[in-house]
Amino acid sequence: MAFLDDNFLLTNDTAARLYHGVAAHQPIYDYHTHLDPGDIANNRVYDNLADIWLEGDHYKWRAMRACAIDEAYITGDADPYDKFLAWAKCVPQTLRNPLYHWTHLELRRYFGIDTLLSEGTAKEVWDEANRQLPEMSTWSIMDDMKIAMVGTTDDPADSLEHHAAIAKGGLATAVAPTWRPDTLNKIFDATIFNGYLGTLGVEGDGFDALINRLEETHQAFHDAGCRMSDHGVASLPDADFTKADVEAVYKKVRGGENANAHETAQFVGYLFQFYGRLNAEKNWTMNMHLGPIRNLNRKLFREIGPDLGCDSMCDEPQGPGLVRLFGELSERGELPKTVIYNLNPVNNYLFATMLGNFQDNDAGIKSKMQFGSGWWYNDQKEGMTAQLNALSNLGLLSHFVGMLTDSRSMLSYPRHEYFRRILCNLVGTDVENGELPDDQAMLGGLVADVCFNNAKNYFGIELDPNYA
């Protein structure tokens, strides 16, 4: 097979029929991203390939550091072409890393460039992509890629002015905010925590003032079309607490003292149960990204800041916190639709079996508790396949809400193609091996549902008629 030909990642005829006949035609429902809503509201046109391709892409940044590229060409203020050239020098060194696939898929799908990127071809690729970029805005990219829905990730303190502008602008893609209150987890640092309460607009020192303000922002997000919260933690806390305990921790930190580890677990545990109740009341989905430990390179964090690609997967126990949160919420009838994403593949079977314990059918929602797609370090062929196999073996693949980009880049949408090819090859191989019936209608329905329909029906975001 030629590199990246029409049957890339498709190793049999059934897989090819499913992908080309079904998956390739489905719209994209990208329910979790880190795209800048300001860029979307302003229909940004990018100045050059470095801006649209390298800005904020910590996957590439990690590879560039491994290639001994100076930080000035990664997150610094070097000339855009010099940054791009530095990346081009790295690309041939990324063989067998998913970056090699993603790089060339993105060049082909957005710019029609099938040249292999290297130091020697960098100028040719740069010139051709930059020739096309003036005609490519965020809106035109979303239209061309058939993006039905985008979920951005937003702090409760956000004014949502950009989302209001998007809603009035006539974009066919539904762009919804996602309520992410993660900064409150930092109660172990009184300076950060108290500073954030000012940003959030909490008035008064009592704990109820924080709770009331969170309820206000949750409602404001709902009014702006939000139907999801999002939470990123190493693991869910497992600690006994009363409200009086939590109020005492809050008072201590408001007085300038840091919370200790046990107090932090009590406080964060209370908040997660509170978030669950809020989400259940409004029929929101609670997304939980579990397993990262962040900003591990203290030197880069001190000199530049967070989100530089210096995070890893942790090996903390995940089971006890999941049992506590889901058990408490389920017992009170307050368990919302939930998607959990696993960063450490060691826990795939733990996550998949845990969700099966809490598939409460009181609301008639199919697979109300979802095992989210291969995430971050797992959104490559092996990681996606492992997640799909664990879900298939222990849950119902037919109900799966599918892939997301989790990306800051407008050029990341071929990751949905990547996932869809892997899905079709997995199903097609089972057919070829006699493990599934060769019923194209049934198989095609499964593929279409996983690629688009399940997410559309599960998350409840209002879509443009072209995609509804």
Secondary structure as the mmCIF struct_conf table of DSSP 4:
data_model
#
loop_
_struct_conf.conf_type_id
_struct_conf.id
_struct_conf.beg_label_comp_id
_struct_conf.beg_label_asym_id
_struct_conf.beg_label_seq_id
_struct_conf.end_label_comp_id
_struct_conf.end_label_asym_id
_struct_conf.end_label_seq_id
TURN_TY1_P TURN_TY1_P1 PHE A 3 LEU A 4
TURN_TY1_P TURN_TY1_P2 ASP A 6 LEU A 9
BEND BEND1 ASN A 12 ASN A 12
HELX_RH_AL_P HELX_RH_AL_P1 ASP A 13 GLY A 21
TURN_TY1_P TURN_TY1_P3 VAL A 22 VAL A 22
HELX_RH_3T_P HELX_RH_3T_P1 ALA A 23 HIS A 25
BEND BEND2 GLN A 26 GLN A 26
STRN STRN1 ILE A 28 ASP A 30
BEND BEND3 HIS A 32 HIS A 32
HELX_RH_AL_P HELX_RH_AL_P2 PRO A 37 ALA A 41
TURN_TY1_P TURN_TY1_P4 ASN A 42 ASN A 43
STRN STRN2 VAL A 45 VAL A 45
BEND BEND4 ASP A 47 ASN A 48
HELX_RH_AL_P HELX_RH_AL_P3 LEU A 49 LEU A 54
TURN_TY1_P TURN_TY1_P5 GLU A 55 GLY A 56
HELX_RH_AL_P HELX_RH_AL_P4 HIS A 58 ALA A 66
TURN_TY1_P TURN_TY1_P6 CYS A 67 ALA A 68
HELX_RH_3T_P HELX_RH_3T_P2 GLU A 71 TYR A 73
TURN_TY1_P TURN_TY1_P7 ILE A 74 THR A 75
BEND BEND5 GLY A 76 GLY A 76
HELX_RH_AL_P HELX_RH_AL_P5 PRO A 80 CYS A 90
HELX_RH_3T_P HELX_RH_3T_P3 VAL A 91 THR A 94
TURN_TY1_P TURN_TY1_P8 LEU A 95 ARG A 96
BEND BEND6 ASN A 97 ASN A 97
HELX_RH_AL_P HELX_RH_AL_P6 PRO A 98 PHE A 111
BEND BEND7 THR A 115 THR A 115
HELX_LH_PP_P HELX_LH_PP_P1 LEU A 116 LEU A 117
BEND BEND8 SER A 118 SER A 118
TURN_TY1_P TURN_TY1_P9 GLU A 119 THR A 121
HELX_RH_AL_P HELX_RH_AL_P7 ALA A 122 GLN A 132
HELX_RH_3T_P HELX_RH_3T_P4 LEU A 133 GLU A 135
STRN STRN3 SER A 137 SER A 137
HELX_RH_AL_P HELX_RH_AL_P8 THR A 138 ASP A 144
TURN_TY1_P TURN_TY1_P10 MET A 145 LYS A 146
STRN STRN4 ILE A 147 GLY A 151
STRN STRN5 ASP A 154 ASP A 154
TURN_TY1_P TURN_TY1_P11 PRO A 156 ALA A 157
HELX_RH_AL_P HELX_RH_AL_P9 GLU A 161 GLY A 169
TURN_TY1_P TURN_TY1_P12 GLY A 170 GLY A 170
BEND BEND9 ALA A 172 THR A 173
STRN STRN6 ALA A 174 ALA A 176
STRN STRN7 TRP A 179 TRP A 179
HELX_RH_3T_P HELX_RH_3T_P5 ASP A 182 LYS A 186
TURN_TY1_P TURN_TY1_P13 ILE A 187 PHE A 188
BEND BEND10 ASP A 189 ASP A 189
HELX_RH_AL_P HELX_RH_AL_P10 ALA A 190 LEU A 200
TURN_TY1_P TURN_TY1_P14 GLY A 201 GLY A 201
BEND BEND11 GLY A 204 GLY A 206
HELX_RH_AL_P HELX_RH_AL_P11 PHE A 207 ASP A 223
TURN_TY1_P TURN_TY1_P15 ALA A 224 GLY A 225
STRN STRN8 MET A 228 VAL A 233
BEND BEND12 ALA A 234 SER A 235
HELX_RH_AL_P HELX_RH_AL_P12 LYS A 243 ARG A 254
TURN_TY1_P TURN_TY1_P16 GLY A 255 GLY A 256
HELX_LH_PP_P HELX_LH_PP_P2 GLU A 257 ALA A 259
HELX_RH_AL_P HELX_RH_AL_P13 ALA A 261 LYS A 282
TURN_TY1_P TURN_TY1_P17 ASN A 283 ASN A 283
STRN STRN9 THR A 285 LEU A 290
STRN STRN10 PRO A 292 ILE A 293
HELX_RH_AL_P HELX_RH_AL_P14 ARG A 298 GLU A 303
TURN_TY1_P TURN_TY1_P18 ILE A 304 ILE A 304
BEND BEND13 PRO A 306 PRO A 306
BEND BEND14 LEU A 308 GLY A 309
STRN STRN11 SER A 312 MET A 313
HELX_RH_AL_P HELX_RH_AL_P15 GLY A 319 GLU A 331
TURN_TY1_P TURN_TY1_P19 ARG A 332 GLY A 333
STRN STRN12 LYS A 337 ASN A 342
BEND BEND15 LEU A 343 ASN A 344
HELX_RH_3T_P HELX_RH_3T_P6 PRO A 345 ASN A 347
HELX_RH_AL_P HELX_RH_AL_P16 ASN A 348 GLY A 356
TURN_TY1_P TURN_TY1_P20 ASN A 357 PHE A 358
TURN_TY1_P TURN_TY1_P21 ASP A 362 ALA A 363
TURN_TY1_P TURN_TY1_P22 LYS A 366 SER A 367
BEND BEND16 LYS A 368 LYS A 368
STRN STRN13 MET A 369 PHE A 371
HELX_LH_PP_P HELX_LH_PP_P3 GLY A 372 GLY A 374
HELX_RH_3T_P HELX_RH_3T_P7 TRP A 376 ASN A 378
BEND BEND17 GLN A 380 GLN A 380
HELX_RH_AL_P HELX_RH_AL_P17 LYS A 381 LEU A 394
BEND BEND18 GLY A 395 GLY A 395
HELX_RH_3T_P HELX_RH_3T_P8 LEU A 397 HIS A 399
BEND BEND19 ARG A 408 ARG A 408
TURN_TY1_P TURN_TY1_P23 MET A 410 LEU A 411
TURN_TY1_P TURN_TY1_P24 TYR A 413 TYR A 413
HELX_RH_AL_P HELX_RH_AL_P18 PRO A 414 GLU A 432
TURN_TY1_P TURN_TY1_P25 ASN A 433 GLY A 434
BEND BEND20 GLU A 435 LEU A 436
HELX_RH_AL_P HELX_RH_AL_P19 GLN A 440 ALA A 448
HELX_RH_PI_P HELX_RH_PI_P1 ASP A 449 ASN A 453
HELX_RH_AL_P HELX_RH_AL_P20 ASN A 454 PHE A 459
TURN_TY1_P TURN_TY1_P26 PRO A 465 TYR A 467
#
